[in-house]
Amino acid sequence: MRTALHPWIFAVTYKIADVMSTLEGATRTARAQDMLIAPKIVQAIFAATMDFYTWKLGQKLYGAGSDAAMAAVRVPCSRYTNAD
């Protein structure tokens, strides 16, 4: 499902991080940290957006306020919780 748009989004992300680091006069270390953090933030936004729309789809399919709608988001995330 990835098109040429996917790498382009991250190229723009790196460019924005570079420009912002330059404008704020960041040190080399701070600049490197900005370059490491920027794509993680973009990916987190993508993940949160997908979770939101999965929940919205669950509401549409199972009804608003349905436990099944929340389960559509919780089940994929459940492997990250501590069951102990």
HTML snippet that shows the backbone in 3Dmol.js (N, CA, C, O; Angstrom):
<script src="https://3Dmol.org/build/3Dmol-min.js"></script>
<div id="view" style="width:600px;height:400px;position:relative"></div>
<script>
const pdb = `
ATOM      1  N   MET A   1       0.811  -1.183   0.000  1.00  0.00           N
ATOM      2  CA  MET A   1       0.000   0.000   0.000  1.00  0.00           C
ATOM      3  C   MET A   1       0.862   1.258   0.000  1.00  0.00           C
ATOM      4  O   MET A   1       0.338   2.364  -0.135  1.00  0.00           O
ATOM      5  N   ARG A   2       2.148   1.107   0.147  1.00  0.00           N
ATOM      6  CA  ARG A   2       2.993   2.296   0.146  1.00  0.00           C
ATOM      7  C   ARG A   2       3.275   2.737  -1.273  1.00  0.00           C
ATOM      8  O   ARG A   2       3.632   1.938  -2.139  1.00  0.00           O
ATOM      9  N   THR A   3       3.113   3.976  -1.479  1.00  0.00           N
ATOM     10  CA  THR A   3       3.388   4.566  -2.782  1.00  0.00           C
ATOM     11  C   THR A   3       4.635   5.435  -2.643  1.00  0.00           C
ATOM     12  O   THR A   3       5.321   5.393  -1.622  1.00  0.00           O
ATOM     13  N   ALA A   4       4.914   6.199  -3.653  1.00  0.00           N
ATOM     14  CA  ALA A   4       6.033   7.138  -3.595  1.00  0.00           C
ATOM     15  C   ALA A   4       5.769   8.238  -2.579  1.00  0.00           C
ATOM     16  O   ALA A   4       6.684   8.957  -2.176  1.00  0.00           O
ATOM     17  N   LEU A   5       4.515   8.365  -2.169  1.00  0.00           N
ATOM     18  CA  LEU A   5       4.152   9.388  -1.188  1.00  0.00           C
ATOM     19  C   LEU A   5       4.762   9.099   0.184  1.00  0.00           C
ATOM     20  O   LEU A   5       5.142  10.027   0.897  1.00  0.00           O
ATOM     21  N   HIS A   6       4.859   7.831   0.556  1.00  0.00           N
ATOM     22  CA  HIS A   6       5.370   7.459   1.882  1.00  0.00           C
ATOM     23  C   HIS A   6       6.808   7.950   2.109  1.00  0.00           C
ATOM     24  O   HIS A   6       7.048   8.641   3.099  1.00  0.00           O
ATOM     25  N   PRO A   7       7.773   7.625   1.237  1.00  0.00           N
ATOM     26  CA  PRO A   7       9.125   8.159   1.453  1.00  0.00           C
ATOM     27  C   PRO A   7       9.190   9.677   1.323  1.00  0.00           C
ATOM     28  O   PRO A   7      10.009  10.323   1.976  1.00  0.00           O
ATOM     29  N   TRP A   8       8.331  10.244   0.483  1.00  0.00           N
ATOM     30  CA  TRP A   8       8.316  11.689   0.315  1.00  0.00           C
ATOM     31  C   TRP A   8       7.914  12.376   1.615  1.00  0.00           C
ATOM     32  O   TRP A   8       8.480  13.408   1.974  1.00  0.00           O
ATOM     33  N   ILE A   9       6.938  11.807   2.322  1.00  0.00           N
ATOM     34  CA  ILE A   9       6.493  12.382   3.600  1.00  0.00           C
ATOM     35  C   ILE A   9       7.655  12.428   4.587  1.00  0.00           C
ATOM     36  O   ILE A   9       7.835  13.418   5.296  1.00  0.00           O
ATOM     37  N   PHE A  10       8.442  11.354   4.629  1.00  0.00           N
ATOM     38  CA  PHE A  10       9.566  11.335   5.554  1.00  0.00           C
ATOM     39  C   PHE A  10      10.712  12.230   5.090  1.00  0.00           C
ATOM     40  O   PHE A  10      11.429  12.794   5.916  1.00  0.00           O
ATOM     41  N   ALA A  11      10.887  12.362   3.789  1.00  0.00           N
ATOM     42  CA  ALA A  11      11.901  13.301   3.287  1.00  0.00           C
ATOM     43  C   ALA A  11      11.545  14.726   3.693  1.00  0.00           C
ATOM     44  O   ALA A  11      12.411  15.499   4.102  1.00  0.00           O
ATOM     45  N   VAL A  12      10.262  15.066   3.576  1.00  0.00           N
ATOM     46  CA  VAL A  12       9.800  16.393   3.989  1.00  0.00           C
ATOM     47  C   VAL A  12       9.966  16.554   5.498  1.00  0.00           C
ATOM     48  O   VAL A  12      10.328  17.630   5.974  1.00  0.00           O
ATOM     49  N   THR A  13       9.702  15.490   6.245  1.00  0.00           N
ATOM     50  CA  THR A  13       9.857  15.534   7.708  1.00  0.00           C
ATOM     51  C   THR A  13      11.306  15.847   8.082  1.00  0.00           C
ATOM     52  O   THR A  13      11.563  16.695   8.936  1.00  0.00           O
ATOM     53  N   TYR A  14      12.248  15.161   7.440  1.00  0.00           N
ATOM     54  CA  TYR A  14      13.665  15.427   7.713  1.00  0.00           C
ATOM     55  C   TYR A  14      14.048  16.847   7.320  1.00  0.00           C
ATOM     56  O   TYR A  14      14.812  17.502   8.029  1.00  0.00           O
ATOM     57  N   LYS A  15      13.527  17.322   6.208  1.00  0.00           N
ATOM     58  CA  LYS A  15      13.839  18.682   5.757  1.00  0.00           C
ATOM     59  C   LYS A  15      13.309  19.715   6.749  1.00  0.00           C
ATOM     60  O   LYS A  15      13.998  20.681   7.076  1.00  0.00           O
ATOM     61  N   ILE A  16      12.074  19.503   7.227  1.00  0.00           N
ATOM     62  CA  ILE A  16      11.493  20.428   8.210  1.00  0.00           C
ATOM     63  C   ILE A  16      12.309  20.407   9.496  1.00  0.00           C
ATOM     64  O   ILE A  16      12.572  21.459  10.078  1.00  0.00           O
ATOM     65  N   ALA A  17      12.712  19.219   9.945  1.00  0.00           N
ATOM     66  CA  ALA A  17      13.530  19.114  11.156  1.00  0.00           C
ATOM     67  C   ALA A  17      14.863  19.826  10.966  1.00  0.00           C
ATOM     68  O   ALA A  17      15.354  20.486  11.881  1.00  0.00           O
ATOM     69  N   ASP A  18      15.444  19.694   9.786  1.00  0.00           N
ATOM     70  CA  ASP A  18      16.720  20.352   9.497  1.00  0.00           C
ATOM     71  C   ASP A  18      16.570  21.870   9.499  1.00  0.00           C
ATOM     72  O   ASP A  18      17.395  22.578  10.076  1.00  0.00           O
ATOM     73  N   VAL A  19      15.525  22.363   8.860  1.00  0.00           N
ATOM     74  CA  VAL A  19      15.302  23.811   8.798  1.00  0.00           C
ATOM     75  C   VAL A  19      15.030  24.370  10.194  1.00  0.00           C
ATOM     76  O   VAL A  19      15.556  25.422  10.559  1.00  0.00           O
ATOM     77  N   MET A  20      14.215  23.670  10.964  1.00  0.00           N
ATOM     78  CA  MET A  20      13.904  24.153  12.317  1.00  0.00           C
ATOM     79  C   MET A  20      15.154  24.149  13.197  1.00  0.00           C
ATOM     80  O   MET A  20      15.358  25.072  13.985  1.00  0.00           O
ATOM     81  N   SER A  21      15.985  23.121  13.068  1.00  0.00           N
ATOM     82  CA  SER A  21      17.226  23.071  13.845  1.00  0.00           C
ATOM     83  C   SER A  21      18.153  24.213  13.456  1.00  0.00           C
ATOM     84  O   SER A  21      18.813  24.807  14.309  1.00  0.00           O
ATOM     85  N   THR A  22      18.197  24.513  12.166  1.00  0.00           N
ATOM     86  CA  THR A  22      19.036  25.611  11.696  1.00  0.00           C
ATOM     87  C   THR A  22      18.523  26.948  12.224  1.00  0.00           C
ATOM     88  O   THR A  22      19.302  27.788  12.676  1.00  0.00           O
ATOM     89  N   LEU A  23      17.209  27.135  12.164  1.00  0.00           N
ATOM     90  CA  LEU A  23      16.630  28.399  12.623  1.00  0.00           C
ATOM     91  C   LEU A  23      16.831  28.628  14.116  1.00  0.00           C
ATOM     92  O   LEU A  23      17.037  29.760  14.554  1.00  0.00           O
ATOM     93  N   GLU A  24      16.772  27.556  14.890  1.00  0.00           N
ATOM     94  CA  GLU A  24      16.952  27.729  16.342  1.00  0.00           C
ATOM     95  C   GLU A  24      18.421  27.728  16.750  1.00  0.00           C
ATOM     96  O   GLU A  24      18.736  27.905  17.926  1.00  0.00           O
ATOM     97  N   GLY A  25      19.320  27.529  15.790  1.00  0.00           N
ATOM     98  CA  GLY A  25      20.748  27.550  16.078  1.00  0.00           C
ATOM     99  C   GLY A  25      21.177  26.384  16.951  1.00  0.00           C
ATOM    100  O   GLY A  25      22.001  26.550  17.851  1.00  0.00           O
ATOM    101  N   ALA A  26      20.633  25.221  16.695  1.00  0.00           N
ATOM    102  CA  ALA A  26      20.906  24.037  17.512  1.00  0.00           C
ATOM    103  C   ALA A  26      22.344  23.560  17.317  1.00  0.00           C
ATOM    104  O   ALA A  26      22.944  23.727  16.255  1.00  0.00           O
ATOM    105  N   THR A  27      22.870  22.959  18.383  1.00  0.00           N
ATOM    106  CA  THR A  27      24.199  22.349  18.290  1.00  0.00           C
ATOM    107  C   THR A  27      24.096  21.099  17.426  1.00  0.00           C
ATOM    108  O   THR A  27      22.997  20.667  17.078  1.00  0.00           O
ATOM    109  N   ARG A  28      25.245  20.518  17.079  1.00  0.00           N
ATOM    110  CA  ARG A  28      25.238  19.297  16.252  1.00  0.00           C
ATOM    111  C   ARG A  28      24.511  18.161  16.961  1.00  0.00           C
ATOM    112  O   ARG A  28      23.793  17.385  16.331  1.00  0.00           O
ATOM    113  N   THR A  29      24.701  18.067  18.278  1.00  0.00           N
ATOM    114  CA  THR A  29      24.041  17.003  19.035  1.00  0.00           C
ATOM    115  C   THR A  29      22.532  17.206  19.052  1.00  0.00           C
ATOM    116  O   THR A  29      21.778  16.257  18.839  1.00  0.00           O
ATOM    117  N   ALA A  30      22.090  18.422  19.301  1.00  0.00           N
ATOM    118  CA  ALA A  30      20.656  18.718  19.312  1.00  0.00           C
ATOM    119  C   ALA A  30      20.058  18.514  17.926  1.00  0.00           C
ATOM    120  O   ALA A  30      18.935  18.029  17.786  1.00  0.00           O
ATOM    121  N   ARG A  31      20.809  18.883  16.921  1.00  0.00           N
ATOM    122  CA  ARG A  31      20.348  18.702  15.539  1.00  0.00           C
ATOM    123  C   ARG A  31      20.175  17.216  15.218  1.00  0.00           C
ATOM    124  O   ARG A  31      19.196  16.825  14.582  1.00  0.00           O
ATOM    125  N   ALA A  32      21.120  16.396  15.655  1.00  0.00           N
ATOM    126  CA  ALA A  32      21.028  14.954  15.439  1.00  0.00           C
ATOM    127  C   ALA A  32      19.824  14.376  16.174  1.00  0.00           C
ATOM    128  O   ALA A  32      19.137  13.499  15.650  1.00  0.00           O
ATOM    129  N   GLN A  33      19.568  14.864  17.385  1.00  0.00           N
ATOM    130  CA  GLN A  33      18.405  14.392  18.140  1.00  0.00           C
ATOM    131  C   GLN A  33      17.108  14.782  17.439  1.00  0.00           C
ATOM    132  O   GLN A  33      16.163  13.995  17.395  1.00  0.00           O
ATOM    133  N   ASP A  34      17.061  15.983  16.898  1.00  0.00           N
ATOM    134  CA  ASP A  34      15.879  16.412  16.148  1.00  0.00           C
ATOM    135  C   ASP A  34      15.637  15.505  14.948  1.00  0.00           C
ATOM    136  O   ASP A  34      14.495  15.160  14.643  1.00  0.00           O
ATOM    137  N   MET A  35      16.714  15.122  14.268  1.00  0.00           N
ATOM    138  CA  MET A  35      16.592  14.255  13.096  1.00  0.00           C
ATOM    139  C   MET A  35      16.160  12.837  13.477  1.00  0.00           C
ATOM    140  O   MET A  35      15.538  12.143  12.673  1.00  0.00           O
ATOM    141  N   LEU A  36      16.478  12.415  14.674  1.00  0.00           N
ATOM    142  CA  LEU A  36      16.057  11.089  15.140  1.00  0.00           C
ATOM    143  C   LEU A  36      14.604  11.097  15.613  1.00  0.00           C
ATOM    144  O   LEU A  36      13.877  10.123  15.419  1.00  0.00           O
ATOM    145  N   ILE A  37      14.192  12.186  16.225  1.00  0.00           N
ATOM    146  CA  ILE A  37      12.855  12.253  16.810  1.00  0.00           C
ATOM    147  C   ILE A  37      11.773  12.559  15.768  1.00  0.00           C
ATOM    148  O   ILE A  37      10.659  12.048  15.879  1.00  0.00           O
ATOM    149  N   ALA A  38      12.074  13.368  14.779  1.00  0.00           N
ATOM    150  CA  ALA A  38      11.070  13.830  13.810  1.00  0.00           C
ATOM    151  C   ALA A  38      10.295  12.690  13.136  1.00  0.00           C
ATOM    152  O   ALA A  38       9.065  12.732  13.127  1.00  0.00           O
ATOM    153  N   PRO A  39      10.960  11.674  12.571  1.00  0.00           N
ATOM    154  CA  PRO A  39      10.173  10.619  11.927  1.00  0.00           C
ATOM    155  C   PRO A  39       9.350   9.800  12.920  1.00  0.00           C
ATOM    156  O   PRO A  39       8.301   9.266  12.559  1.00  0.00           O
ATOM    157  N   LYS A  40       9.805   9.695  14.148  1.00  0.00           N
ATOM    158  CA  LYS A  40       9.040   8.975  15.176  1.00  0.00           C
ATOM    159  C   LYS A  40       7.739   9.712  15.487  1.00  0.00           C
ATOM    160  O   LYS A  40       6.697   9.089  15.691  1.00  0.00           O
ATOM    161  N   ILE A  41       7.806  11.023  15.521  1.00  0.00           N
ATOM    162  CA  ILE A  41       6.609  11.819  15.768  1.00  0.00           C
ATOM    163  C   ILE A  41       5.619  11.660  14.620  1.00  0.00           C
ATOM    164  O   ILE A  41       4.420  11.501  14.846  1.00  0.00           O
ATOM    165  N   VAL A  42       6.121  11.702  13.389  1.00  0.00           N
ATOM    166  CA  VAL A  42       5.251  11.533  12.225  1.00  0.00           C
ATOM    167  C   VAL A  42       4.608  10.149  12.240  1.00  0.00           C
ATOM    168  O   VAL A  42       3.412  10.021  11.977  1.00  0.00           O
ATOM    169  N   GLN A  43       5.384   9.119  12.544  1.00  0.00           N
ATOM    170  CA  GLN A  43       4.836   7.768  12.584  1.00  0.00           C
ATOM    171  C   GLN A  43       3.814   7.620  13.706  1.00  0.00           C
ATOM    172  O   GLN A  43       2.821   6.910  13.545  1.00  0.00           O
ATOM    173  N   ALA A  44       4.039   8.273  14.830  1.00  0.00           N
ATOM    174  CA  ALA A  44       3.066   8.238  15.930  1.00  0.00           C
ATOM    175  C   ALA A  44       1.758   8.905  15.519  1.00  0.00           C
ATOM    176  O   ALA A  44       0.680   8.441  15.890  1.00  0.00           O
ATOM    177  N   ILE A  45       1.848   9.978  14.765  1.00  0.00           N
ATOM    178  CA  ILE A  45       0.643  10.646  14.267  1.00  0.00           C
ATOM    179  C   ILE A  45      -0.115   9.724  13.318  1.00  0.00           C
ATOM    180  O   ILE A  45      -1.341   9.635  13.386  1.00  0.00           O
ATOM    181  N   PHE A  46       0.611   9.035  12.429  1.00  0.00           N
ATOM    182  CA  PHE A  46      -0.036   8.065  11.537  1.00  0.00           C
ATOM    183  C   PHE A  46      -0.746   6.977  12.336  1.00  0.00           C
ATOM    184  O   PHE A  46      -1.895   6.646  12.043  1.00  0.00           O
ATOM    185  N   ALA A  47      -0.073   6.419  13.343  1.00  0.00           N
ATOM    186  CA  ALA A  47      -0.652   5.339  14.138  1.00  0.00           C
ATOM    187  C   ALA A  47      -1.890   5.807  14.900  1.00  0.00           C
ATOM    188  O   ALA A  47      -2.899   5.103  14.946  1.00  0.00           O
ATOM    189  N   ALA A  48      -1.810   6.989  15.492  1.00  0.00           N
ATOM    190  CA  ALA A  48      -2.956   7.521  16.233  1.00  0.00           C
ATOM    191  C   ALA A  48      -4.132   7.788  15.299  1.00  0.00           C
ATOM    192  O   ALA A  48      -5.283   7.535  15.658  1.00  0.00           O
ATOM    193  N   THR A  49      -3.850   8.293  14.117  1.00  0.00           N
ATOM    194  CA  THR A  49      -4.907   8.540  13.143  1.00  0.00           C
ATOM    195  C   THR A  49      -5.578   7.238  12.722  1.00  0.00           C
ATOM    196  O   THR A  49      -6.804   7.170  12.625  1.00  0.00           O
ATOM    197  N   MET A  50      -4.775   6.203  12.473  1.00  0.00           N
ATOM    198  CA  MET A  50      -5.342   4.906  12.093  1.00  0.00           C
ATOM    199  C   MET A  50      -6.169   4.311  13.230  1.00  0.00           C
ATOM    200  O   MET A  50      -7.229   3.735  12.984  1.00  0.00           O
ATOM    201  N   ASP A  51      -5.703   4.442  14.462  1.00  0.00           N
ATOM    202  CA  ASP A  51      -6.481   3.956  15.607  1.00  0.00           C
ATOM    203  C   ASP A  51      -7.820   4.692  15.707  1.00  0.00           C
ATOM    204  O   ASP A  51      -8.856   4.077  15.962  1.00  0.00           O
ATOM    205  N   PHE A  52      -7.788   5.991  15.509  1.00  0.00           N
ATOM    206  CA  PHE A  52      -9.014   6.784  15.573  1.00  0.00           C
ATOM    207  C   PHE A  52     -10.014   6.327  14.521  1.00  0.00           C
ATOM    208  O   PHE A  52     -11.192   6.136  14.820  1.00  0.00           O
ATOM    209  N   TYR A  53      -9.547   6.152  13.292  1.00  0.00           N
ATOM    210  CA  TYR A  53     -10.471   5.762  12.230  1.00  0.00           C
ATOM    211  C   TYR A  53     -10.897   4.302  12.337  1.00  0.00           C
ATOM    212  O   TYR A  53     -11.972   3.947  11.854  1.00  0.00           O
ATOM    213  N   THR A  54     -10.091   3.452  12.953  1.00  0.00           N
ATOM    214  CA  THR A  54     -10.521   2.086  13.246  1.00  0.00           C
ATOM    215  C   THR A  54     -11.661   2.124  14.254  1.00  0.00           C
ATOM    216  O   THR A  54     -12.640   1.391  14.117  1.00  0.00           O
ATOM    217  N   TRP A  55     -11.535   2.973  15.260  1.00  0.00           N
ATOM    218  CA  TRP A  55     -12.598   3.138  16.256  1.00  0.00           C
ATOM    219  C   TRP A  55     -13.869   3.690  15.606  1.00  0.00           C
ATOM    220  O   TRP A  55     -14.970   3.217  15.889  1.00  0.00           O
ATOM    221  N   LYS A  56     -13.713   4.694  14.732  1.00  0.00           N
ATOM    222  CA  LYS A  56     -14.871   5.260  14.037  1.00  0.00           C
ATOM    223  C   LYS A  56     -15.564   4.197  13.178  1.00  0.00           C
ATOM    224  O   LYS A  56     -16.792   4.149  13.125  1.00  0.00           O
ATOM    225  N   LEU A  57     -14.782   3.350  12.508  1.00  0.00           N
ATOM    226  CA  LEU A  57     -15.360   2.278  11.711  1.00  0.00           C
ATOM    227  C   LEU A  57     -16.097   1.280  12.605  1.00  0.00           C
ATOM    228  O   LEU A  57     -17.185   0.817  12.263  1.00  0.00           O
ATOM    229  N   GLY A  58     -15.497   0.955  13.749  1.00  0.00           N
ATOM    230  CA  GLY A  58     -16.156   0.067  14.702  1.00  0.00           C
ATOM    231  C   GLY A  58     -17.476   0.638  15.180  1.00  0.00           C
ATOM    232  O   GLY A  58     -18.452  -0.096  15.334  1.00  0.00           O
ATOM    233  N   GLN A  59     -17.516   1.943  15.416  1.00  0.00           N
ATOM    234  CA  GLN A  59     -18.771   2.585  15.815  1.00  0.00           C
ATOM    235  C   GLN A  59     -19.813   2.505  14.711  1.00  0.00           C
ATOM    236  O   GLN A  59     -20.997   2.294  14.973  1.00  0.00           O
ATOM    237  N   LYS A  60     -19.366   2.674  13.487  1.00  0.00           N
ATOM    238  CA  LYS A  60     -20.296   2.628  12.362  1.00  0.00           C
ATOM    239  C   LYS A  60     -20.845   1.209  12.167  1.00  0.00           C
ATOM    240  O   LYS A  60     -22.025   1.027  11.865  1.00  0.00           O
ATOM    241  N   LEU A  61     -19.984   0.220  12.340  1.00  0.00           N
ATOM    242  CA  LEU A  61     -20.400  -1.167  12.125  1.00  0.00           C
ATOM    243  C   LEU A  61     -21.211  -1.725  13.288  1.00  0.00           C
ATOM    244  O   LEU A  61     -22.201  -2.426  13.080  1.00  0.00           O
ATOM    245  N   TYR A  62     -20.790  -1.412  14.520  1.00  0.00           N
ATOM    246  CA  TYR A  62     -21.392  -2.035  15.697  1.00  0.00           C
ATOM    247  C   TYR A  62     -22.276  -1.095  16.512  1.00  0.00           C
ATOM    248  O   TYR A  62     -22.916  -1.529  17.470  1.00  0.00           O
ATOM    249  N   GLY A  63     -22.320   0.166  16.152  1.00  0.00           N
ATOM    250  CA  GLY A  63     -23.154   1.126  16.866  1.00  0.00           C
ATOM    251  C   GLY A  63     -22.335   1.974  17.826  1.00  0.00           C
ATOM    252  O   GLY A  63     -21.372   1.505  18.432  1.00  0.00           O
ATOM    253  N   ALA A  64     -22.738   3.226  17.949  1.00  0.00           N
ATOM    254  CA  ALA A  64     -22.032   4.164  18.832  1.00  0.00           C
ATOM    255  C   ALA A  64     -22.155   3.705  20.283  1.00  0.00           C
ATOM    256  O   ALA A  64     -23.226   3.283  20.720  1.00  0.00           O
ATOM    257  N   GLY A  65     -21.079   3.789  21.008  1.00  0.00           N
ATOM    258  CA  GLY A  65     -21.069   3.393  22.413  1.00  0.00           C
ATOM    259  C   GLY A  65     -20.960   1.896  22.615  1.00  0.00           C
ATOM    260  O   GLY A  65     -21.053   1.418  23.745  1.00  0.00           O
ATOM    261  N   SER A  66     -20.765   1.154  21.551  1.00  0.00           N
ATOM    262  CA  SER A  66     -20.674  -0.300  21.633  1.00  0.00           C
ATOM    263  C   SER A  66     -19.302  -0.722  22.162  1.00  0.00           C
ATOM    264  O   SER A  66     -18.283  -0.109  21.844  1.00  0.00           O
ATOM    265  N   ASP A  67     -19.299  -1.778  22.975  1.00  0.00           N
ATOM    266  CA  ASP A  67     -18.024  -2.328  23.443  1.00  0.00           C
ATOM    267  C   ASP A  67     -17.216  -2.897  22.288  1.00  0.00           C
ATOM    268  O   ASP A  67     -15.986  -2.890  22.327  1.00  0.00           O
ATOM    269  N   ALA A  68     -17.893  -3.385  21.269  1.00  0.00           N
ATOM    270  CA  ALA A  68     -17.210  -3.943  20.103  1.00  0.00           C
ATOM    271  C   ALA A  68     -16.415  -2.872  19.371  1.00  0.00           C
ATOM    272  O   ALA A  68     -15.357  -3.162  18.812  1.00  0.00           O
ATOM    273  N   ALA A  69     -16.909  -1.639  19.366  1.00  0.00           N
ATOM    274  CA  ALA A  69     -16.193  -0.546  18.708  1.00  0.00           C
ATOM    275  C   ALA A  69     -14.866  -0.278  19.412  1.00  0.00           C
ATOM    276  O   ALA A  69     -13.847  -0.055  18.758  1.00  0.00           O
ATOM    277  N   MET A  70     -14.876  -0.299  20.736  1.00  0.00           N
ATOM    278  CA  MET A  70     -13.625  -0.113  21.487  1.00  0.00           C
ATOM    279  C   MET A  70     -12.722  -1.324  21.352  1.00  0.00           C
ATOM    280  O   MET A  70     -11.499  -1.186  21.338  1.00  0.00           O
ATOM    281  N   ALA A  71     -13.309  -2.513  21.252  1.00  0.00           N
ATOM    282  CA  ALA A  71     -12.507  -3.727  21.096  1.00  0.00           C
ATOM    283  C   ALA A  71     -11.738  -3.713  19.782  1.00  0.00           C
ATOM    284  O   ALA A  71     -10.655  -4.291  19.692  1.00  0.00           O
ATOM    285  N   ALA A  72     -12.284  -3.060  18.765  1.00  0.00           N
ATOM    286  CA  ALA A  72     -11.599  -2.964  17.480  1.00  0.00           C
ATOM    287  C   ALA A  72     -10.253  -2.265  17.623  1.00  0.00           C
ATOM    288  O   ALA A  72      -9.325  -2.545  16.864  1.00  0.00           O
ATOM    289  N   VAL A  73     -10.141  -1.358  18.588  1.00  0.00           N
ATOM    290  CA  VAL A  73      -8.879  -0.656  18.835  1.00  0.00           C
ATOM    291  C   VAL A  73      -8.071  -1.387  19.906  1.00  0.00           C
ATOM    292  O   VAL A  73      -6.849  -1.483  19.790  1.00  0.00           O
ATOM    293  N   ARG A  74      -8.717  -1.896  20.931  1.00  0.00           N
ATOM    294  CA  ARG A  74      -8.009  -2.505  22.052  1.00  0.00           C
ATOM    295  C   ARG A  74      -7.354  -3.832  21.718  1.00  0.00           C
ATOM    296  O   ARG A  74      -6.244  -4.100  22.178  1.00  0.00           O
ATOM    297  N   VAL A  75      -8.007  -4.662  20.937  1.00  0.00           N
ATOM    298  CA  VAL A  75      -7.477  -5.994  20.655  1.00  0.00           C
ATOM    299  C   VAL A  75      -6.108  -5.932  19.976  1.00  0.00           C
ATOM    300  O   VAL A  75      -5.196  -6.632  20.419  1.00  0.00           O
ATOM    301  N   PRO A  76      -5.918  -5.129  18.924  1.00  0.00           N
ATOM    302  CA  PRO A  76      -4.573  -5.068  18.338  1.00  0.00           C
ATOM    303  C   PRO A  76      -3.511  -4.519  19.308  1.00  0.00           C
ATOM    304  O   PRO A  76      -2.329  -4.836  19.180  1.00  0.00           O
ATOM    305  N   CYS A  77      -3.935  -3.704  20.267  1.00  0.00           N
ATOM    306  CA  CYS A  77      -2.986  -3.113  21.215  1.00  0.00           C
ATOM    307  C   CYS A  77      -2.763  -4.001  22.432  1.00  0.00           C
ATOM    308  O   CYS A  77      -1.856  -3.741  23.223  1.00  0.00           O
ATOM    309  N   SER A  78      -3.575  -5.048  22.598  1.00  0.00           N
ATOM    310  CA  SER A  78      -3.515  -5.835  23.816  1.00  0.00           C
ATOM    311  C   SER A  78      -2.209  -6.599  23.981  1.00  0.00           C
ATOM    312  O   SER A  78      -1.848  -6.941  25.107  1.00  0.00           O
ATOM    313  N   ARG A  79      -1.498  -6.873  22.913  1.00  0.00           N
ATOM    314  CA  ARG A  79      -0.233  -7.597  23.044  1.00  0.00           C
ATOM    315  C   ARG A  79       0.843  -6.750  23.741  1.00  0.00           C
ATOM    316  O   ARG A  79       1.867  -7.272  24.182  1.00  0.00           O
ATOM    317  N   TYR A  80       0.598  -5.455  23.831  1.00  0.00           N
ATOM    318  CA  TYR A  80       1.566  -4.561  24.457  1.00  0.00           C
ATOM    319  C   TYR A  80       1.308  -4.339  25.938  1.00  0.00           C
ATOM    320  O   TYR A  80       2.097  -3.675  26.610  1.00  0.00           O
ATOM    321  N   THR A  81       0.222  -4.881  26.450  1.00  0.00           N
ATOM    322  CA  THR A  81      -0.089  -4.716  27.868  1.00  0.00           C
ATOM    323  C   THR A  81       0.496  -5.858  28.663  1.00  0.00           C
ATOM    324  O   THR A  81       0.734  -6.941  28.130  1.00  0.00           O
ATOM    325  N   ASN A  82       0.723  -5.618  29.916  1.00  0.00           N
ATOM    326  CA  ASN A  82       1.279  -6.637  30.806  1.00  0.00           C
ATOM    327  C   ASN A  82       0.132  -7.437  31.404  1.00  0.00           C
ATOM    328  O   ASN A  82      -0.658  -6.896  32.177  1.00  0.00           O
ATOM    329  N   ALA A  83       0.029  -8.708  31.063  1.00  0.00           N
ATOM    330  CA  ALA A  83      -1.079  -9.548  31.520  1.00  0.00           C
ATOM    331  C   ALA A  83      -0.820 -10.137  32.906  1.00  0.00           C
ATOM    332  O   ALA A  83      -1.704 -10.780  33.472  1.00  0.00           O
ATOM    333  N   ASP A  84       0.360  -9.932  33.455  1.00  0.00           N
ATOM    334  CA  ASP A  84       0.678 -10.499  34.769  1.00  0.00           C
ATOM    335  C   ASP A  84       0.003  -9.777  35.896  1.00  0.00           C
ATOM    336  O   ASP A  84       0.178 -10.143  37.058  1.00  0.00           O
TER     337      ASP A  84
END
`;
const viewer = $3Dmol.createViewer("view");
viewer.addModel(pdb, "pdb");
viewer.setStyle({}, {cartoon: {color: "spectrum"}});
viewer.zoomTo();
viewer.render();
</script>
